[in-house]
Each structure stands twice: as structure tokens, then as C-alpha cells.
Amino acid sequence: MNTLKYNLYYLESQFVGYPVVIRVTVFLITILAIIYLVSLLRIFFLARNRTKMDNREKEIQKKYEKKLKTILFSNENITPEEIRTKLGMNNETLKDWEKAYVSKLMIKLIRQNEKVEMNSN
């Protein structure tokens, strides 16, 4: 805390002789520069998270799309154990984000199938 106070007093002493307009301008420029840097960091992290989410979605789609199509659109009754076997998840559980992406993929596949059925009629 003492270091921060020292730096603030030092900065203030550098501009003591200047008019108020100059001091306010320097203060505003400093604040805007800090806001700019924080905004850049935020944009970077948002882009990184978006890329991570896209990669996860592609991974889930690649892993489960064909299997889910066969399960969702089959005419036979399938037990939960058979579904786990067909998906290759015998004793493993999905993480929360995996469950969300699998659910989204299922909804997407069902909607695509509905569009195909509507177009064929």
C-alpha cells in the first residue's frame, strides 16, 4: 500500500505546476488507457473461451453424431443399457459440459430430421 501511495504522490508532484486542464487531461488519458487494456484482455479471454467451446462441440459431434442418429431414429425399443453400449459409455459418466453438448446435438439432429420429413411430404 505504501508503494501505491508513493507512486500517486510522485505522479501528483510531477503535475503540480501545470494548469488544472492539463492535469485533468492526463488523468483521463491514464484512466482510458487502463480501460483499453482491460478491454483488450477481456476480448482475448472471450475469444479463447469461444474457441474452446467450438472445439468441444466439434469433438462431441465427431464422437457421437452417427451413434445418436442410429439410436434416435431406430424403430425398435432400446433399453438404457443398450444405449450406453452403443454410445461406448459402459462405466463412464459424462461431464456437465459434455451432457450439455450431447443434448444440443440431439436437438439439432431431431430438428434436421423434422425438416427432411417436412420436405419429403
Summary of the structure (lengths in Angstrom):
residues: 121
radius of gyration: 28.6
end to end distance: 73.8
largest distance: 86.5
contacts: 240
relative contact order: 0.07
helix: 82%
strand: 0%
